[in-house]
Amino acid sequence: MTRRAAITVAASAFILFASLRYTSHISHLEAEERKKTQEKRSPPNDNHDRGNYSSNSSKGEPIGEELLTTEGGVSLA
């Protein structure tokens, strides 16, 4: 009976370890994919270097990570 319990605990620990490693691997692949897609995008405008930020808000592009400006006002994404 003790031997079966020990085998069950060991098998459960192995399955947990394997699933955590798999999840880590998948998230790493997704991060690499996001990085590749960001690299393929066109380079940003040089307006940021000159301090001209008004052109971005009129286009509806995000100013911050979550705050988006549009012609109709402000919406949280």
mmCIF file of the N, C-alpha and C atoms, coordinates in Angstrom:
data_MODEL
# 
_entry.id   MODEL 
# 
loop_
_atom_site.group_PDB 
_atom_site.id 
_atom_site.type_symbol 
_atom_site.label_atom_id 
_atom_site.label_alt_id 
_atom_site.label_comp_id 
_atom_site.label_asym_id 
_atom_site.label_entity_id 
_atom_site.label_seq_id 
_atom_site.pdbx_PDB_ins_code 
_atom_site.Cartn_x 
_atom_site.Cartn_y 
_atom_site.Cartn_z 
_atom_site.occupancy 
_atom_site.B_iso_or_equiv 
_atom_site.pdbx_formal_charge 
_atom_site.auth_seq_id 
_atom_site.auth_comp_id 
_atom_site.auth_asym_id 
_atom_site.auth_atom_id 
_atom_site.pdbx_PDB_model_num 
ATOM 1   N N  . MET A 1 1  ? 0.818   -1.186 0.000   1.00 0.00 ? 1  MET A N  1 
ATOM 2   C CA . MET A 1 1  ? 0.000   0.000  0.000   1.00 0.00 ? 1  MET A CA 1 
ATOM 3   C C  . MET A 1 1  ? 0.875   1.268  0.000   1.00 0.00 ? 1  MET A C  1 
ATOM 4   N N  . THR A 1 2  ? 1.923   1.289  0.810   1.00 0.00 ? 2  THR A N  1 
ATOM 5   C CA . THR A 1 2  ? 2.824   2.441  0.879   1.00 0.00 ? 2  THR A CA 1 
ATOM 6   C C  . THR A 1 2  ? 3.574   2.620  -0.434  1.00 0.00 ? 2  THR A C  1 
ATOM 7   N N  . ARG A 1 3  ? 3.925   1.524  -1.041  1.00 0.00 ? 3  ARG A N  1 
ATOM 8   C CA . ARG A 1 3  ? 4.635   1.570  -2.311  1.00 0.00 ? 3  ARG A CA 1 
ATOM 9   C C  . ARG A 1 3  ? 3.746   2.195  -3.393  1.00 0.00 ? 3  ARG A C  1 
ATOM 10  N N  . ARG A 1 4  ? 2.480   1.839  -3.426  1.00 0.00 ? 4  ARG A N  1 
ATOM 11  C CA . ARG A 1 4  ? 1.546   2.424  -4.393  1.00 0.00 ? 4  ARG A CA 1 
ATOM 12  C C  . ARG A 1 4  ? 1.383   3.927  -4.156  1.00 0.00 ? 4  ARG A C  1 
ATOM 13  N N  . ALA A 1 5  ? 1.297   4.325  -2.897  1.00 0.00 ? 5  ALA A N  1 
ATOM 14  C CA . ALA A 1 5  ? 1.164   5.746  -2.577  1.00 0.00 ? 5  ALA A CA 1 
ATOM 15  C C  . ALA A 1 5  ? 2.410   6.514  -3.012  1.00 0.00 ? 5  ALA A C  1 
ATOM 16  N N  . ALA A 1 6  ? 3.583   5.944  -2.785  1.00 0.00 ? 6  ALA A N  1 
ATOM 17  C CA . ALA A 1 6  ? 4.835   6.599  -3.177  1.00 0.00 ? 6  ALA A CA 1 
ATOM 18  C C  . ALA A 1 6  ? 4.924   6.726  -4.698  1.00 0.00 ? 6  ALA A C  1 
ATOM 19  N N  . ILE A 1 7  ? 4.515   5.700  -5.396  1.00 0.00 ? 7  ILE A N  1 
ATOM 20  C CA . ILE A 1 7  ? 4.526   5.737  -6.861  1.00 0.00 ? 7  ILE A CA 1 
ATOM 21  C C  . ILE A 1 7  ? 3.537   6.776  -7.373  1.00 0.00 ? 7  ILE A C  1 
ATOM 22  N N  . THR A 1 8  ? 2.370   6.868  -6.744  1.00 0.00 ? 8  THR A N  1 
ATOM 23  C CA . THR A 1 8  ? 1.361   7.850  -7.134  1.00 0.00 ? 8  THR A CA 1 
ATOM 24  C C  . THR A 1 8  ? 1.866   9.275  -6.913  1.00 0.00 ? 8  THR A C  1 
ATOM 25  N N  . VAL A 1 9  ? 2.490   9.514  -5.764  1.00 0.00 ? 9  VAL A N  1 
ATOM 26  C CA . VAL A 1 9  ? 3.038   10.840 -5.479  1.00 0.00 ? 9  VAL A CA 1 
ATOM 27  C C  . VAL A 1 9  ? 4.147   11.181 -6.472  1.00 0.00 ? 9  VAL A C  1 
ATOM 28  N N  . ALA A 1 10 ? 5.020   10.237 -6.757  1.00 0.00 ? 10 ALA A N  1 
ATOM 29  C CA . ALA A 1 10 ? 6.106   10.476 -7.703  1.00 0.00 ? 10 ALA A CA 1 
ATOM 30  C C  . ALA A 1 10 ? 5.565   10.739 -9.111  1.00 0.00 ? 10 ALA A C  1 
ATOM 31  N N  . ALA A 1 11 ? 4.565   9.972  -9.522  1.00 0.00 ? 11 ALA A N  1 
ATOM 32  C CA . ALA A 1 11 ? 3.980   10.173 -10.850 1.00 0.00 ? 11 ALA A CA 1 
ATOM 33  C C  . ALA A 1 11 ? 3.294   11.534 -10.937 1.00 0.00 ? 11 ALA A C  1 
ATOM 34  N N  . SER A 1 12 ? 2.595   11.917 -9.878  1.00 0.00 ? 12 SER A N  1 
ATOM 35  C CA . SER A 1 12 ? 1.931   13.228 -9.860  1.00 0.00 ? 12 SER A CA 1 
ATOM 36  C C  . SER A 1 12 ? 2.947   14.364 -9.918  1.00 0.00 ? 12 SER A C  1 
ATOM 37  N N  . ALA A 1 13 ? 4.031   14.222 -9.178  1.00 0.00 ? 13 ALA A N  1 
ATOM 38  C CA . ALA A 1 13 ? 5.082   15.243 -9.195  1.00 0.00 ? 13 ALA A CA 1 
ATOM 39  C C  . ALA A 1 13 ? 5.715   15.343 -10.580 1.00 0.00 ? 13 ALA A C  1 
ATOM 40  N N  . PHE A 1 14 ? 5.932   14.201 -11.230 1.00 0.00 ? 14 PHE A N  1 
ATOM 41  C CA . PHE A 1 14 ? 6.508   14.207 -12.570 1.00 0.00 ? 14 PHE A CA 1 
ATOM 42  C C  . PHE A 1 14 ? 5.571   14.885 -13.562 1.00 0.00 ? 14 PHE A C  1 
ATOM 43  N N  . ILE A 1 15 ? 4.287   14.580 -13.485 1.00 0.00 ? 15 ILE A N  1 
ATOM 44  C CA . ILE A 1 15 ? 3.314   15.193 -14.390 1.00 0.00 ? 15 ILE A CA 1 
ATOM 45  C C  . ILE A 1 15 ? 3.238   16.700 -14.155 1.00 0.00 ? 15 ILE A C  1 
ATOM 46  N N  . LEU A 1 16 ? 3.252   17.120 -12.895 1.00 0.00 ? 16 LEU A N  1 
ATOM 47  C CA . LEU A 1 16 ? 3.234   18.544 -12.579 1.00 0.00 ? 16 LEU A CA 1 
ATOM 48  C C  . LEU A 1 16 ? 4.476   19.230 -13.133 1.00 0.00 ? 16 LEU A C  1 
ATOM 49  N N  . PHE A 1 17 ? 5.643   18.653 -12.918 1.00 0.00 ? 17 PHE A N  1 
ATOM 50  C CA . PHE A 1 17 ? 6.891   19.215 -13.418 1.00 0.00 ? 17 PHE A CA 1 
ATOM 51  C C  . PHE A 1 17 ? 6.868   19.312 -14.946 1.00 0.00 ? 17 PHE A C  1 
ATOM 52  N N  . ALA A 1 18 ? 6.414   18.260 -15.605 1.00 0.00 ? 18 ALA A N  1 
ATOM 53  C CA . ALA A 1 18 ? 6.365   18.257 -17.069 1.00 0.00 ? 18 ALA A CA 1 
ATOM 54  C C  . ALA A 1 18 ? 5.401   19.316 -17.602 1.00 0.00 ? 18 ALA A C  1 
ATOM 55  N N  . SER A 1 19 ? 4.262   19.473 -16.956 1.00 0.00 ? 19 SER A N  1 
ATOM 56  C CA . SER A 1 19 ? 3.300   20.472 -17.431 1.00 0.00 ? 19 SER A CA 1 
ATOM 57  C C  . SER A 1 19 ? 3.825   21.893 -17.209 1.00 0.00 ? 19 SER A C  1 
ATOM 58  N N  . LEU A 1 20 ? 4.534   22.135 -16.104 1.00 0.00 ? 20 LEU A N  1 
ATOM 59  C CA . LEU A 1 20 ? 5.123   23.455 -15.876 1.00 0.00 ? 20 LEU A CA 1 
ATOM 60  C C  . LEU A 1 20 ? 6.213   23.760 -16.896 1.00 0.00 ? 20 LEU A C  1 
ATOM 61  N N  . ARG A 1 21 ? 7.022   22.783 -17.222 1.00 0.00 ? 21 ARG A N  1 
ATOM 62  C CA . ARG A 1 21 ? 8.058   22.980 -18.247 1.00 0.00 ? 21 ARG A CA 1 
ATOM 63  C C  . ARG A 1 21 ? 7.441   23.241 -19.617 1.00 0.00 ? 21 ARG A C  1 
ATOM 64  N N  . TYR A 1 22 ? 6.372   22.523 -19.939 1.00 0.00 ? 22 TYR A N  1 
ATOM 65  C CA . TYR A 1 22 ? 5.691   22.717 -21.216 1.00 0.00 ? 22 TYR A CA 1 
ATOM 66  C C  . TYR A 1 22 ? 5.087   24.114 -21.297 1.00 0.00 ? 22 TYR A C  1 
ATOM 67  N N  . THR A 1 23 ? 4.451   24.564 -20.230 1.00 0.00 ? 23 THR A N  1 
ATOM 68  C CA . THR A 1 23 ? 3.862   25.899 -20.194 1.00 0.00 ? 23 THR A CA 1 
ATOM 69  C C  . THR A 1 23 ? 4.940   26.961 -20.350 1.00 0.00 ? 23 THR A C  1 
ATOM 70  N N  . SER A 1 24 ? 6.063   26.778 -19.692 1.00 0.00 ? 24 SER A N  1 
ATOM 71  C CA . SER A 1 24 ? 7.173   27.715 -19.815 1.00 0.00 ? 24 SER A CA 1 
ATOM 72  C C  . SER A 1 24 ? 7.705   27.752 -21.245 1.00 0.00 ? 24 SER A C  1 
ATOM 73  N N  . HIS A 1 25 ? 7.807   26.606 -21.855 1.00 0.00 ? 25 HIS A N  1 
ATOM 74  C CA . HIS A 1 25 ? 8.291   26.514 -23.235 1.00 0.00 ? 25 HIS A CA 1 
ATOM 75  C C  . HIS A 1 25 ? 7.345   27.237 -24.193 1.00 0.00 ? 25 HIS A C  1 
ATOM 76  N N  . ILE A 1 26 ? 6.056   27.016 -24.040 1.00 0.00 ? 26 ILE A N  1 
ATOM 77  C CA . ILE A 1 26 ? 5.069   27.658 -24.911 1.00 0.00 ? 26 ILE A CA 1 
ATOM 78  C C  . ILE A 1 26 ? 5.089   29.173 -24.738 1.00 0.00 ? 26 ILE A C  1 
ATOM 79  N N  . SER A 1 27 ? 5.164   29.656 -23.494 1.00 0.00 ? 27 SER A N  1 
ATOM 80  C CA . SER A 1 27 ? 5.186   31.101 -23.282 1.00 0.00 ? 27 SER A CA 1 
ATOM 81  C C  . SER A 1 27 ? 6.465   31.712 -23.853 1.00 0.00 ? 27 SER A C  1 
ATOM 82  N N  . HIS A 1 28 ? 7.575   30.979 -23.797 1.00 0.00 ? 28 HIS A N  1 
ATOM 83  C CA . HIS A 1 28 ? 8.821   31.460 -24.391 1.00 0.00 ? 28 HIS A CA 1 
ATOM 84  C C  . HIS A 1 28 ? 8.683   31.559 -25.911 1.00 0.00 ? 28 HIS A C  1 
ATOM 85  N N  . LEU A 1 29 ? 8.059   30.575 -26.539 1.00 0.00 ? 29 LEU A N  1 
ATOM 86  C CA . LEU A 1 29 ? 7.856   30.616 -27.986 1.00 0.00 ? 29 LEU A CA 1 
ATOM 87  C C  . LEU A 1 29 ? 6.948   31.774 -28.383 1.00 0.00 ? 29 LEU A C  1 
ATOM 88  N N  . GLU A 1 30 ? 5.890   32.012 -27.603 1.00 0.00 ? 30 GLU A N  1 
ATOM 89  C CA . GLU A 1 30 ? 4.986   33.120 -27.896 1.00 0.00 ? 30 GLU A CA 1 
ATOM 90  C C  . GLU A 1 30 ? 5.693   34.465 -27.751 1.00 0.00 ? 30 GLU A C  1 
ATOM 91  N N  . ALA A 1 31 ? 6.562   34.595 -26.751 1.00 0.00 ? 31 ALA A N  1 
ATOM 92  C CA . ALA A 1 31 ? 7.313   35.837 -26.568 1.00 0.00 ? 31 ALA A CA 1 
ATOM 93  C C  . ALA A 1 31 ? 8.254   36.075 -27.747 1.00 0.00 ? 31 ALA A C  1 
ATOM 94  N N  . GLU A 1 32 ? 8.897   35.031 -28.227 1.00 0.00 ? 32 GLU A N  1 
ATOM 95  C CA . GLU A 1 32 ? 9.773   35.166 -29.398 1.00 0.00 ? 32 GLU A CA 1 
ATOM 96  C C  . GLU A 1 32 ? 8.969   35.562 -30.626 1.00 0.00 ? 32 GLU A C  1 
ATOM 97  N N  . GLU A 1 33 ? 7.780   34.986 -30.781 1.00 0.00 ? 33 GLU A N  1 
ATOM 98  C CA . GLU A 1 33 ? 6.932   35.304 -31.925 1.00 0.00 ? 33 GLU A CA 1 
ATOM 99  C C  . GLU A 1 33 ? 6.494   36.774 -31.879 1.00 0.00 ? 33 GLU A C  1 
ATOM 100 N N  . ARG A 1 34 ? 6.109   37.255 -30.683 1.00 0.00 ? 34 ARG A N  1 
ATOM 101 C CA . ARG A 1 34 ? 5.732   38.662 -30.540 1.00 0.00 ? 34 ARG A CA 1 
ATOM 102 C C  . ARG A 1 34 ? 6.913   39.572 -30.856 1.00 0.00 ? 34 ARG A C  1 
ATOM 103 N N  . LYS A 1 35 ? 8.103   39.175 -30.454 1.00 0.00 ? 35 LYS A N  1 
ATOM 104 C CA . LYS A 1 35 ? 9.295   39.968 -30.708 1.00 0.00 ? 35 LYS A CA 1 
ATOM 105 C C  . LYS A 1 35 ? 9.575   40.032 -32.214 1.00 0.00 ? 35 LYS A C  1 
ATOM 106 N N  . LYS A 1 36 ? 9.400   38.918 -32.907 1.00 0.00 ? 36 LYS A N  1 
ATOM 107 C CA . LYS A 1 36 ? 9.621   38.891 -34.353 1.00 0.00 ? 36 LYS A CA 1 
ATOM 108 C C  . LYS A 1 36 ? 8.619   39.774 -35.080 1.00 0.00 ? 36 LYS A C  1 
ATOM 109 N N  . THR A 1 37 ? 7.355   39.749 -34.654 1.00 0.00 ? 37 THR A N  1 
ATOM 110 C CA . THR A 1 37 ? 6.349   40.576 -35.324 1.00 0.00 ? 37 THR A CA 1 
ATOM 111 C C  . THR A 1 37 ? 6.590   42.056 -35.063 1.00 0.00 ? 37 THR A C  1 
ATOM 112 N N  . GLN A 1 38 ? 7.104   42.409 -33.888 1.00 0.00 ? 38 GLN A N  1 
ATOM 113 C CA . GLN A 1 38 ? 7.417   43.803 -33.613 1.00 0.00 ? 38 GLN A CA 1 
ATOM 114 C C  . GLN A 1 38 ? 8.610   44.269 -34.434 1.00 0.00 ? 38 GLN A C  1 
ATOM 115 N N  . GLU A 1 39 ? 9.563   43.390 -34.685 1.00 0.00 ? 39 GLU A N  1 
ATOM 116 C CA . GLU A 1 39 ? 10.715  43.748 -35.492 1.00 0.00 ? 39 GLU A CA 1 
ATOM 117 C C  . GLU A 1 39 ? 10.329  43.956 -36.955 1.00 0.00 ? 39 GLU A C  1 
ATOM 118 N N  . LYS A 1 40 ? 9.299   43.261 -37.423 1.00 0.00 ? 40 LYS A N  1 
ATOM 119 C CA . LYS A 1 40 ? 8.871   43.379 -38.810 1.00 0.00 ? 40 LYS A CA 1 
ATOM 120 C C  . LYS A 1 40 ? 8.107   44.672 -39.065 1.00 0.00 ? 40 LYS A C  1 
ATOM 121 N N  . ARG A 1 41 ? 7.575   45.293 -38.018 1.00 0.00 ? 41 ARG A N  1 
ATOM 122 C CA . ARG A 1 41 ? 6.841   46.547 -38.183 1.00 0.00 ? 41 ARG A CA 1 
ATOM 123 C C  . ARG A 1 41 ? 7.782   47.643 -38.668 1.00 0.00 ? 41 ARG A C  1 
ATOM 124 N N  . SER A 1 42 ? 7.182   48.662 -39.263 1.00 0.00 ? 42 SER A N  1 
ATOM 125 C CA . SER A 1 42 ? 7.993   49.778 -39.742 1.00 0.00 ? 42 SER A CA 1 
ATOM 126 C C  . SER A 1 42 ? 8.540   50.569 -38.568 1.00 0.00 ? 42 SER A C  1 
ATOM 127 N N  . PRO A 1 43 ? 9.673   51.223 -38.754 1.00 0.00 ? 43 PRO A N  1 
ATOM 128 C CA . PRO A 1 43 ? 10.253  52.006 -37.652 1.00 0.00 ? 43 PRO A CA 1 
ATOM 129 C C  . PRO A 1 43 ? 9.352   53.176 -37.294 1.00 0.00 ? 43 PRO A C  1 
ATOM 130 N N  . PRO A 1 44 ? 9.345   53.595 -36.023 1.00 0.00 ? 44 PRO A N  1 
ATOM 131 C CA . PRO A 1 44 ? 8.484   54.703 -35.605 1.00 0.00 ? 44 PRO A CA 1 
ATOM 132 C C  . PRO A 1 44 ? 8.943   56.022 -36.211 1.00 0.00 ? 44 PRO A C  1 
ATOM 133 N N  . ASN A 1 45 ? 8.029   56.997 -36.204 1.00 0.00 ? 45 ASN A N  1 
ATOM 134 C CA . ASN A 1 45 ? 8.350   58.326 -36.734 1.00 0.00 ? 45 ASN A CA 1 
ATOM 135 C C  . ASN A 1 45 ? 9.420   58.987 -35.888 1.00 0.00 ? 45 ASN A C  1 
ATOM 136 N N  . ASP A 1 46 ? 10.113  59.932 -36.475 1.00 0.00 ? 46 ASP A N  1 
ATOM 137 C CA . ASP A 1 46 ? 11.124  60.686 -35.745 1.00 0.00 ? 46 ASP A CA 1 
ATOM 138 C C  . ASP A 1 46 ? 10.508  61.824 -34.949 1.00 0.00 ? 46 ASP A C  1 
ATOM 139 N N  . ASN A 1 47 ? 9.178   61.939 -34.924 1.00 0.00 ? 47 ASN A N  1 
ATOM 140 C CA . ASN A 1 47 ? 8.514   63.013 -34.195 1.00 0.00 ? 47 ASN A CA 1 
ATOM 141 C C  . ASN A 1 47 ? 8.793   62.938 -32.706 1.00 0.00 ? 47 ASN A C  1 
ATOM 142 N N  . HIS A 1 48 ? 9.040   61.755 -32.184 1.00 0.00 ? 48 HIS A N  1 
ATOM 143 C CA . HIS A 1 48 ? 9.297   61.605 -30.757 1.00 0.00 ? 48 HIS A CA 1 
ATOM 144 C C  . HIS A 1 48 ? 10.584  62.304 -30.356 1.00 0.00 ? 48 HIS A C  1 
ATOM 145 N N  . ASP A 1 49 ? 11.569  62.311 -31.235 1.00 0.00 ? 49 ASP A N  1 
ATOM 146 C CA . ASP A 1 49 ? 12.834  62.944 -30.910 1.00 0.00 ? 49 ASP A CA 1 
ATOM 147 C C  . ASP A 1 49 ? 12.708  64.462 -30.846 1.00 0.00 ? 49 ASP A C  1 
ATOM 148 N N  . ARG A 1 50 ? 11.783  65.018 -31.623 1.00 0.00 ? 50 ARG A N  1 
ATOM 149 C CA . ARG A 1 50 ? 11.628  66.462 -31.672 1.00 0.00 ? 50 ARG A CA 1 
ATOM 150 C C  . ARG A 1 50 ? 10.618  66.984 -30.664 1.00 0.00 ? 50 ARG A C  1 
ATOM 151 N N  . GLY A 1 51 ? 9.933   66.089 -29.965 1.00 0.00 ? 51 GLY A N  1 
ATOM 152 C CA . GLY A 1 51 ? 8.948   66.523 -28.978 1.00 0.00 ? 51 GLY A CA 1 
ATOM 153 C C  . GLY A 1 51 ? 7.591   66.809 -29.582 1.00 0.00 ? 51 GLY A C  1 
ATOM 154 N N  . ASN A 1 52 ? 7.333   66.421 -30.802 1.00 0.00 ? 52 ASN A N  1 
ATOM 155 C CA . ASN A 1 52 ? 6.053   66.661 -31.458 1.00 0.00 ? 52 ASN A CA 1 
ATOM 156 C C  . ASN A 1 52 ? 5.176   65.433 -31.265 1.00 0.00 ? 52 ASN A C  1 
ATOM 157 N N  . TYR A 1 53 ? 4.304   65.481 -30.283 1.00 0.00 ? 53 TYR A N  1 
ATOM 158 C CA . TYR A 1 53 ? 3.450   64.341 -29.985 1.00 0.00 ? 53 TYR A CA 1 
ATOM 159 C C  . TYR A 1 53 ? 2.032   64.541 -30.482 1.00 0.00 ? 53 TYR A C  1 
ATOM 160 N N  . SER A 1 54 ? 1.710   65.673 -31.002 1.00 0.00 ? 54 SER A N  1 
ATOM 161 C CA . SER A 1 54 ? 0.334   65.949 -31.410 1.00 0.00 ? 54 SER A CA 1 
ATOM 162 C C  . SER A 1 54 ? -0.093  65.110 -32.603 1.00 0.00 ? 54 SER A C  1 
ATOM 163 N N  . SER A 1 55 ? 0.836   64.705 -33.467 1.00 0.00 ? 55 SER A N  1 
ATOM 164 C CA . SER A 1 55 ? 0.458   63.934 -34.642 1.00 0.00 ? 55 SER A CA 1 
ATOM 165 C C  . SER A 1 55 ? -0.017  62.536 -34.266 1.00 0.00 ? 55 SER A C  1 
ATOM 166 N N  . ASN A 1 56 ? 0.477   61.960 -33.170 1.00 0.00 ? 56 ASN A N  1 
ATOM 167 C CA . ASN A 1 56 ? 0.066   60.618 -32.771 1.00 0.00 ? 56 ASN A CA 1 
ATOM 168 C C  . ASN A 1 56 ? -1.356  60.598 -32.243 1.00 0.00 ? 56 ASN A C  1 
ATOM 169 N N  . SER A 1 57 ? -1.754  61.611 -31.482 1.00 0.00 ? 57 SER A N  1 
ATOM 170 C CA . SER A 1 57 ? -3.095  61.589 -30.891 1.00 0.00 ? 57 SER A CA 1 
ATOM 171 C C  . SER A 1 57 ? -4.167  61.782 -31.946 1.00 0.00 ? 57 SER A C  1 
ATOM 172 N N  . SER A 1 58 ? -3.867  62.484 -33.030 1.00 0.00 ? 58 SER A N  1 
ATOM 173 C CA . SER A 1 58 ? -4.876  62.680 -34.060 1.00 0.00 ? 58 SER A CA 1 
ATOM 174 C C  . SER A 1 58 ? -5.079  61.418 -34.893 1.00 0.00 ? 58 SER A C  1 
ATOM 175 N N  . LYS A 1 59 ? -4.121  60.520 -34.911 1.00 0.00 ? 59 LYS A N  1 
ATOM 176 C CA . LYS A 1 59 ? -4.236  59.289 -35.687 1.00 0.00 ? 59 LYS A CA 1 
ATOM 177 C C  . LYS A 1 59 ? -4.943  58.186 -34.917 1.00 0.00 ? 59 LYS A C  1 
ATOM 178 N N  . GLY A 1 60 ? -5.161  58.365 -33.623 1.00 0.00 ? 60 GLY A N  1 
ATOM 179 C CA . GLY A 1 60 ? -5.803  57.334 -32.834 1.00 0.00 ? 60 GLY A CA 1 
ATOM 180 C C  . GLY A 1 60 ? -4.840  56.267 -32.357 1.00 0.00 ? 60 GLY A C  1 
ATOM 181 N N  . GLU A 1 61 ? -3.549  56.535 -32.407 1.00 0.00 ? 61 GLU A N  1 
ATOM 182 C CA . GLU A 1 61 ? -2.563  55.571 -31.939 1.00 0.00 ? 61 GLU A CA 1 
ATOM 183 C C  . GLU A 1 61 ? -2.452  55.648 -30.426 1.00 0.00 ? 61 GLU A C  1 
ATOM 184 N N  . PRO A 1 62 ? -2.072  54.561 -29.786 1.00 0.00 ? 62 PRO A N  1 
ATOM 185 C CA . PRO A 1 62 ? -1.973  54.578 -28.323 1.00 0.00 ? 62 PRO A CA 1 
ATOM 186 C C  . PRO A 1 62 ? -0.884  55.521 -27.828 1.00 0.00 ? 62 PRO A C  1 
ATOM 187 N N  . ILE A 1 63 ? -1.221  56.257 -26.784 1.00 0.00 ? 63 ILE A N  1 
ATOM 188 C CA . ILE A 1 63 ? -0.242  57.123 -26.138 1.00 0.00 ? 63 ILE A CA 1 
ATOM 189 C C  . ILE A 1 63 ? 0.470   56.336 -25.052 1.00 0.00 ? 63 ILE A C  1 
ATOM 190 N N  . GLY A 1 64 ? -0.302  55.604 -24.240 1.00 0.00 ? 64 GLY A N  1 
ATOM 191 C CA . GLY A 1 64 ? 0.263   54.768 -23.197 1.00 0.00 ? 64 GLY A CA 1 
ATOM 192 C C  . GLY A 1 64 ? 0.003   53.320 -23.541 1.00 0.00 ? 64 GLY A C  1 
ATOM 193 N N  . GLU A 1 65 ? 0.263   52.427 -22.613 1.00 0.00 ? 65 GLU A N  1 
ATOM 194 C CA . GLU A 1 65 ? 0.028   51.019 -22.890 1.00 0.00 ? 65 GLU A CA 1 
ATOM 195 C C  . GLU A 1 65 ? -1.455  50.689 -22.935 1.00 0.00 ? 65 GLU A C  1 
ATOM 196 N N  . GLU A 1 66 ? -2.250  51.291 -22.066 1.00 0.00 ? 66 GLU A N  1 
ATOM 197 C CA . GLU A 1 66 ? -3.662  50.942 -22.013 1.00 0.00 ? 66 GLU A CA 1 
ATOM 198 C C  . GLU A 1 66 ? -4.578  52.068 -22.460 1.00 0.00 ? 66 GLU A C  1 
ATOM 199 N N  . LEU A 1 67 ? -4.131  53.287 -22.449 1.00 0.00 ? 67 LEU A N  1 
ATOM 200 C CA . LEU A 1 67 ? -4.967  54.426 -22.758 1.00 0.00 ? 67 LEU A CA 1 
ATOM 201 C C  . LEU A 1 67 ? -4.888  54.738 -24.239 1.00 0.00 ? 67 LEU A C  1 
ATOM 202 N N  . LEU A 1 68 ? -6.023  54.752 -24.900 1.00 0.00 ? 68 LEU A N  1 
ATOM 203 C CA . LEU A 1 68 ? -6.080  55.038 -26.325 1.00 0.00 ? 68 LEU A CA 1 
ATOM 204 C C  . LEU A 1 68 ? -6.894  56.298 -26.547 1.00 0.00 ? 68 LEU A C  1 
ATOM 205 N N  . THR A 1 69 ? -6.421  57.168 -27.430 1.00 0.00 ? 69 THR A N  1 
ATOM 206 C CA . THR A 1 69 ? -7.193  58.357 -27.761 1.00 0.00 ? 69 THR A CA 1 
ATOM 207 C C  . THR A 1 69 ? -7.787  58.178 -29.135 1.00 0.00 ? 69 THR A C  1 
ATOM 208 N N  . THR A 1 70 ? -8.995  58.632 -29.287 1.00 0.00 ? 70 THR A N  1 
ATOM 209 C CA . THR A 1 70 ? -9.676  58.596 -30.578 1.00 0.00 ? 70 THR A CA 1 
ATOM 210 C C  . THR A 1 70 ? -10.329 59.937 -30.800 1.00 0.00 ? 70 THR A C  1 
ATOM 211 N N  . GLU A 1 71 ? -10.941 60.113 -31.955 1.00 0.00 ? 71 GLU A N  1 
ATOM 212 C CA . GLU A 1 71 ? -11.610 61.370 -32.243 1.00 0.00 ? 71 GLU A CA 1 
ATOM 213 C C  . GLU A 1 71 ? -12.791 61.592 -31.323 1.00 0.00 ? 71 GLU A C  1 
ATOM 214 N N  . GLY A 1 72 ? -13.449 60.511 -30.895 1.00 0.00 ? 72 GLY A N  1 
ATOM 215 C CA . GLY A 1 72 ? -14.635 60.617 -30.058 1.00 0.00 ? 72 GLY A CA 1 
ATOM 216 C C  . GLY A 1 72 ? -14.322 60.765 -28.577 1.00 0.00 ? 72 GLY A C  1 
ATOM 217 N N  . GLY A 1 73 ? -13.070 60.677 -28.176 1.00 0.00 ? 73 GLY A N  1 
ATOM 218 C CA . GLY A 1 73 ? -12.734 60.793 -26.758 1.00 0.00 ? 73 GLY A CA 1 
ATOM 219 C C  . GLY A 1 73 ? -11.685 59.771 -26.372 1.00 0.00 ? 73 GLY A C  1 
ATOM 220 N N  . VAL A 1 74 ? -11.766 59.333 -25.147 1.00 0.00 ? 74 VAL A N  1 
ATOM 221 C CA . VAL A 1 74 ? -10.789 58.417 -24.595 1.00 0.00 ? 74 VAL A CA 1 
ATOM 222 C C  . VAL A 1 74 ? -11.461 57.082 -24.312 1.00 0.00 ? 74 VAL A C  1 
ATOM 223 N N  . SER A 1 75 ? -10.811 55.989 -24.680 1.00 0.00 ? 75 SER A N  1 
ATOM 224 C CA . SER A 1 75 ? -11.329 54.669 -24.353 1.00 0.00 ? 75 SER A CA 1 
ATOM 225 C C  . SER A 1 75 ? -10.210 53.840 -23.744 1.00 0.00 ? 75 SER A C  1 
ATOM 226 N N  . LEU A 1 76 ? -10.558 53.016 -22.781 1.00 0.00 ? 76 LEU A N  1 
ATOM 227 C CA . LEU A 1 76 ? -9.562  52.135 -22.164 1.00 0.00 ? 76 LEU A CA 1 
ATOM 228 C C  . LEU A 1 76 ? -9.600  50.803 -22.865 1.00 0.00 ? 76 LEU A C  1 
ATOM 229 N N  . ALA A 1 77 ? -8.445  50.344 -23.290 1.00 0.00 ? 77 ALA A N  1 
ATOM 230 C CA . ALA A 1 77 ? -8.377  49.059 -24.004 1.00 0.00 ? 77 ALA A CA 1 
ATOM 231 C C  . ALA A 1 77 ? -8.039  47.948 -23.066 1.00 0.00 ? 77 ALA A C  1 
# 
